[in-house]
Amino acid sequence: METMDCSSDALSKPGAFDRAMTDDGRVDAKALAQLLDLPMSTVAPALGLTHRALEINPTAPKAQPAARRLLTAMNELALNLTEGRYAVSWLKTPYSAFGGQTAADWLTAGDLDGVCTHIDRLVRRQPD
């Protein structure tokens, strides 16, 4: 069984999607959508706001808890898959655990909880 690398170098590495963070510690939803290679119309429902609202204010306070949760989950997935591009690919690949849909489809439906729960199971190597 593999063990996590808990060296100070591993813990200090930035997450694959941390570039979506602003200098004041907010998640920029527009930047996050771009890093995930998803349209804002896919990300917005999962963050609890409309596409238009996030285009106007991509760091909207109301979106921050969900945006931070998505950012954290995707960073963990990228770490476990070794690169951000593999996590992005995972978002767009249909899986039986998602009823033949993609995780991005679930985000579009506003099901951030389902996506994050599945990522957590993957990271912990628990079966579906």
N, C-alpha and C positions, 0 to 999 in steps of 0.2 A: 504494500500500500504506500502511495506517495505521501510525503509530508510537505506542508507549506514551508516555503523559504521565509524564515522570520528574521533573517539578518537585517541589520540596519540599512544596508543598501537596498534590499528588496522593499522594505517598508517605506523608504523615502522616495521611491520611484513615483512619478506622477501617473495618474490614471490615463488610459487611452483617450478618454473624452473630457478630460479636465480643461481643455481649451475653451469649453463652453462656459466656464466660470469667469465672471467679471472680477475686476480688481477689488470690488467691495463685497465679494463672496456670494453674489447671486448667480443663479443659472440663467444664461441667456437662451431662451427656448429656440430662437431662430438659429443660433450657432449650434445648439445641440441637434436640431433637426438636420442641419447641413452635415455635421460630423457623422450622424447616423445614416446619411444618404437617404433621408425620408422627406417627403413634402410636409410642410407645416400642417396641412389638412389631415395628415396621419397622426402627428404628434399632439396637436391641440386637444382633441377629445380626451386623451389620456391625462392631460394636465388640467382638465376641467374648465377650459376657456375656449372661445371660438378662435378660429384661424385668424380672423380679422383683429380681434382683441390682442392676440400675441404678435401680430405684425406691427401694430401700433405701439405696444409696450412689451417687448420680448422678455423683460425681467419683472413682469407684473407680480406684486407680492402674493396675490391669490394663487398663482401657479407654482410658487417656490417649493412647497412641500412635495408635490408630485414630481416636479422637475428634478429636485435633488434625489428623490427616490429612484427615478429612472436613470439618472446619471450614475448613481452609486451602483445600481444593479448592472448596468452596462459595463462599468469599469471592472466589476468583479468578474463578469463573464469574459471580458477581453483578457483579463489576467489569467484566467483558467484556460482559455483557448490560445493563449500566447500573444495574440495581436488583436488590435481593434478591428481590423478588416474581417477577421473571422467572426467576431461578434456581430458586425454589420451583416455579414452573409447569413448568419443564424437567424437574424430578424426577418429575413426575406425568404427563408426556405420553409415550405409547407411540412408540417409534422403531424403525425397521428395524434399526439398529445393535445394538439390544437384543433382536432377534428378535421384534419386535412388543410387547415388554414395556416397562415404564417403568424408569427408573433406581431408583426406589423399590422396585420388584419385585426388582431385583438386590441392593439393600441387605438386603431381607428374606431373600434367599437367602444372605446373608453375603458377597457378592462386592463388597467395598469396592474391591479392586484394579481390577476391571473398570470400576466407576463412575469412579474417580479417573483411570484411564488414558484413558477417553473424555473426561472433562472436560479433561484435559491436551491431548488432540488438538484439542478445540474451541477452547481458549484459544490454541493455537499455529496454529489455522486449517489443520489437516491433515485431509485427507479420511479417511472411514471405511475 
